[in-house]
Every structure is written in structure tokens, then in C-alpha cells.
Amino acid sequence: MNTSRTQRLVLAVVAWSITFVIFFPILWMFLTGFKTEAQAIADPTLFFTPTLESYAAIQSRANYFHFALNSVYVAFGSTLLALLIGIPSAYSMAFLPTKRTKGTLLWMLSTKMLPPVGVLVPIYLIFRDLGMLDTRIGLIVVYTLMNLPIVIWMLYTFFKDLPKDILEAGRMDGASTHQEILFLLIPLTLPGIASTGLLSVILSWNEAFWSLNLTSSRAAPLTAYIASFSSPEGLFWAKLSAASTMAVAPILIFGWLTQKQMVRGLTFGAVK
């Protein structure tokens, strides 16, 4: 019994230690945002007199809400589009497979291994010719293509766990394909679809490479907002930390509020 309690105590200490190591950079960033530039560079301590100087400075320099609104539009717009494409695609691969289905899935996943810089020039030129540079629509398209392999893979695994007898019963009652998807598949796999959507939102919100290269001002999201505080004169650590805090706070709160749904979706079908 004592051995068991000791093991639990050791595991708890290890778990809290790992949590602290992971959380500490976020805490340090949050605290640095309330320092002056001089304190941020020369006073690496957790105890100081807080000030809102950096937050006032970044608000006067750029409109935070403009960038935040762009992030919301792009993250949720690309997620919705990815789900609209991914659900029927995963349905066909899960319930109407061919001999090329597995190869197609592996090929889609392999595209995530391609460095984005490898396709930057052709995408930039295409977007320039189509007038989609520095537009929300352009970022939504790119983010959708970026997340689509993961979305389809996750939905495919969730759909495969669904008993085929349920869909066959629907067909026997005269349900068409779109009725199967709309009234049977989506309600029964809603936790998995929700967790897929949440992951896509987080990935889109945090994406920086494409936002920095395809936008300048009008459609720039919060990742570009953060990068704007790096200048040829150097890094303004306090202002950069304040901007980073304001950029990550919405998605951190969103993830905290939806963590139960995400865990439920990711474990969907694990226990039969």
C-alpha cells in the first residue's frame, strides 16, 4: 500500500514538474509584458512593479482588434471549408474504399512533410495573378489546403469506427447519400468532428509562415501583428511579450473552454 502511494506521489511530482516546465515560458512572456523595456532586458525577476506601458504602446502603434478579427475570420473560415470538403471525402474513403484509398491517404499525409518554403514561389505568383494577395479569402484557401490532410485523416479514423450496419439500415429505409451524411454520420460522429474542427482552428490561428508571406496589412492576422514588433533596431522584448500575450490569449482561452470536447472527440471510439 505504501509502495502504491509512493508511486502515485512520484508520478504526481513528475507530472507537475513537466507541467511547470511547459507553462513557464508562457508565464514569463505574460510577466514580461508588464515590464518596461529596461526591466525586460536587465531585470530577469518574477518580482517587479507592473506597468501597462507596453500595452499602451502597442495599442497606439497598431489596431489589435483589426488583426484579431482577421485571425477569427481566417481560422474559423478555413476550418469550416476544410470540414465541408473533408467530411464527404472521409466518408467516401471510409465506406466506399478502393484499392487506391490507402495510397491516397498516405500521399495526402506525405504533403505535410513538404517544407512550405518549397511551394512559396508558385503559390505567391498564382495569388498575385488572381489578386488574392493580402486578402482573407487567400489565407482561408491556403490554410484550408494546409489543414485538409489532417482533417481528412482524423475524420477517416472516426468514420471507420462507426458500425456500417447503421448506414446500411439507413439505406434500407431509403436514405440517400447526403441524407446518410447529414442525418446519420454527422450526429453519430459529432464529438470526432468537433475535435477535428477545434484542432484545425488552433493550427490556423498559430500559422505564421503563410500569413507573413501572403499578407501585409489588410488581411494580416495576429501572427503578423507579433512579427511587426521585430525591427531593424532590435527586439523590443516588453512590447513583443505584450503583443504575444494578446495574440495567444484568445486561443488559450478557447482551448481551455473546449478541452473537454477535444479530449472526448480524440478518444471517440477508443472504448467499444
C-alpha positions in Angstrom: 0.0 0.0 0.0 2.8 2.4 0.9 4.6 1.5 -2.3 1.5 2.3 -4.3 1.1 5.7 -2.5 4.8 6.5 -3.1 4.4 5.7 -6.8 1.4 8.0 -7.1 3.3 10.7 -5.3 6.3 10.4 -7.5 4.1 10.4 -10.6 2.3 13.5 -9.4 5.5 15.3 -8.7 6.9 14.4 -12.2 3.6 15.4 -13.8 3.5 18.8 -12.1 7.2 19.3 -12.9 6.6 18.7 -16.6 3.6 21.0 -16.5 5.6 23.8 -14.9 8.4 23.4 -17.4 5.9 23.7 -20.3 3.9 26.5 -18.7 6.9 28.6 -17.5 7.7 30.2 -20.9 4.1 31.4 -21.2 4.2 32.7 -17.6 7.5 34.5 -18.3 6.1 36.1 -21.5 3.0 37.2 -19.6 5.0 38.8 -16.8 7.5 40.5 -19.2 4.6 42.2 -20.9 4.0 44.2 -17.7 7.7 45.4 -17.5 9.4 48.3 -19.1 11.9 47.7 -21.8 14.8 48.3 -19.4 13.3 45.9 -16.9 12.7 43.3 -19.6 16.4 43.3 -20.5 18.2 44.0 -17.3 15.8 42.7 -14.6 15.1 39.0 -15.1 13.0 38.5 -12.0 9.5 37.4 -11.1 9.0 40.3 -8.7 8.7 43.8 -10.0 6.4 46.8 -10.2 4.0 46.1 -13.1 3.2 48.7 -15.7 0.8 48.9 -18.7 3.3 51.0 -20.6 4.0 48.2 -23.2 0.3 47.5 -23.8 -0.4 51.2 -24.3 2.5 51.5 -26.7 1.4 48.6 -28.9 -2.2 49.8 -29.0 -1.0 53.2 -30.2 1.2 51.6 -32.8 -1.3 49.1 -34.3 -5.0 48.3 -34.1 -5.1 45.0 -32.2 -8.7 44.3 -33.0 -8.1 44.6 -36.7 -5.6 41.8 -36.6 -7.7 39.7 -34.1 -10.7 39.9 -36.3 -8.6 38.8 -39.3 -7.4 35.8 -37.2 -11.0 34.9 -36.3 -12.3 35.1 -39.9 -9.3 33.1 -41.3 -9.2 30.4 -38.6 -12.9 29.7 -38.5 -13.4 30.2 -42.2 -10.7 27.8 -43.2 -11.9 25.2 -40.6 -15.4 25.4 -42.0 -14.2 25.0 -45.5 -11.9 22.1 -44.5 -14.8 20.3 -42.8 -17.1 20.9 -45.8 -14.5 19.2 -48.1 -13.2 16.7 -45.6 -16.5 15.1 -44.4 -17.6 13.8 -47.8 -14.0 12.9 -48.7 -13.5 10.9 -45.5 -17.0 9.3 -45.9 -16.1 8.0 -49.4 -12.8 6.6 -48.2 -14.2 5.0 -45.1 -17.3 3.4 -46.6 -16.6 3.3 -50.3 -12.9 2.3 -50.4 -11.0 1.3 -53.5 -7.6 -0.4 -53.8 -6.1 3.1 -54.1 -7.6 4.5 -50.9 -4.8 3.8 -48.6 -2.2 5.1 -51.1 -4.2 8.3 -51.4 -4.4 8.7 -47.7 -0.6 8.2 -47.3 0.0 10.6 -50.2 -2.1 13.3 -48.6 -0.3 12.9 -45.3 3.1 13.0 -47.1 2.3 16.5 -48.3 2.6 17.7 -44.7 6.3 16.7 -44.8 7.0 19.2 -47.6 8.6 22.4 -46.3 6.2 25.3 -47.1 9.0 27.4 -48.5 9.3 24.8 -51.3 6.0 25.9 -52.7 6.0 29.6 -51.7 7.1 31.0 -55.1 4.4 29.3 -57.2 1.6 30.0 -54.7 2.7 33.6 -54.4 2.7 34.0 -58.2 -0.7 32.4 -58.5 -2.2 34.6 -55.8 -0.6 37.7 -57.3 -2.2 36.9 -60.7 -5.6 36.2 -59.1 -5.5 39.3 -57.0 -5.6 37.2 -53.7 -2.5 38.6 -52.0 -3.3 40.3 -48.7 -6.9 39.0 -48.7 -8.8 36.9 -46.1 -10.0 34.7 -48.9 -6.5 33.9 -49.9 -5.4 33.0 -46.4 -8.6 30.9 -46.0 -7.7 28.9 -49.1 -4.1 28.4 -48.1 -5.0 27.4 -44.5 -7.7 25.0 -45.8 -5.2 23.3 -48.0 -2.6 23.2 -45.2 -5.1 21.5 -42.7 -7.0 19.3 -45.1 -4.8 16.2 -44.9 -5.0 16.2 -41.1 -8.8 16.9 -41.2 -9.4 14.0 -43.7 -7.2 11.6 -41.8 -8.9 12.3 -38.4 -12.4 12.1 -39.9 -11.5 8.9 -41.7 -10.4 7.3 -38.4 -13.6 8.4 -36.7 -15.8 7.3 -39.5 -14.1 3.9 -39.7 -15.1 3.2 -36.0 -18.7 3.7 -36.9 -20.6 0.4 -37.5 -21.5 0.0 -41.1 -24.8 -1.6 -40.1 -26.1 1.8 -39.1 -25.6 3.3 -42.5 -27.0 0.1 -44.2 -30.1 0.4 -42.1 -30.5 4.0 -43.3 -30.1 2.8 -46.9 -32.8 0.2 -46.4 -35.1 2.9 -45.2 -34.5 4.8 -48.4 -31.9 7.4 -47.2 -29.8 9.0 -50.0 -26.1 9.6 -49.7 -26.4 13.2 -48.5 -29.1 12.1 -46.0 -26.8 9.4 -44.6 -24.1 12.0 -44.1 -26.4 14.7 -42.8 -28.7 12.7 -40.5 -26.7 9.7 -39.6 -23.0 10.1 -40.0 -22.6 13.7 -38.6 -24.8 13.2 -35.5 -23.2 9.9 -34.6 -19.6 11.2 -35.0 -20.1 14.7 -33.8 -17.5 14.5 -31.0 -14.9 13.5 -33.5 -15.9 16.2 -36.0 -15.8 18.8 -33.2 -12.3 17.8 -32.0 -11.1 17.9 -35.7 -12.6 21.3 -36.1 -11.0 22.6 -32.8 -7.6 21.3 -33.8 -7.9 22.9 -37.2 -8.8 26.3 -35.6 -5.8 26.1 -33.4 -3.4 25.2 -36.2 -4.8 28.0 -38.4 -4.6 30.5 -35.5 -1.0 29.7 -34.9 0.2 29.6 -38.5 2.8 32.2 -39.2 4.7 31.3 -42.4 1.9 32.0 -44.9 0.5 35.0 -43.1 3.9 36.7 -43.1 4.5 36.0 -46.8 1.0 36.4 -48.3 -0.3 39.5 -46.3 0.9 42.9 -45.5 -1.8 44.9 -43.7 -5.4 44.4 -44.8 -5.7 40.7 -44.1 -2.8 40.3 -41.7 -3.7 38.1 -38.6 -2.2 38.2 -35.1 0.9 36.2 -36.1 1.8 39.1 -38.4 0.9 41.5 -35.6 3.5 39.9 -33.4 6.2 39.9 -36.1 5.7 43.7 -36.6 7.5 44.3 -33.2 10.7 42.9 -34.6 12.5 45.8 -36.2 16.0 46.6 -37.6 16.7 48.5 -34.4 16.3 45.2 -32.5 13.7 43.3 -30.5 11.6 45.2 -28.0 11.1 42.4 -25.5 8.4 44.0 -23.3 6.3 45.2 -26.3 6.9 41.9 -28.1 5.8 39.9 -25.0 2.7 42.1 -24.5 1.8 41.6 -28.2 2.3 37.9 -27.9 0.2 37.7 -24.8 -2.7 39.5 -26.5 -2.3 37.2 -29.6 -2.2 33.9 -27.8 -4.7 34.7 -25.0 -7.9 34.2 -27.2 -6.8 30.8 -28.4 -5.6 29.7 -25.0 -9.0 30.6 -23.5 -10.7 28.9 -26.4 -8.7 25.8 -25.9 -9.3 25.8 -22.2 -13.1 26.2 -22.7 -13.2 23.4 -25.2 -10.7 21.0 -23.7 -13.4 18.5 -22.6 -14.9 18.4 -26.1 -11.5 17.9 -27.7 -10.5 15.1 -25.3 -13.9 13.5 -25.8 -13.5 13.7 -29.6 -9.9 12.4 -29.6 -10.9 9.4 -27.5 -14.1 8.8 -29.5 -14.4 5.2 -30.4 -11.5 4.1 -28.2 -13.7 2.0 -25.9 -16.0 -0.4 -27.6 
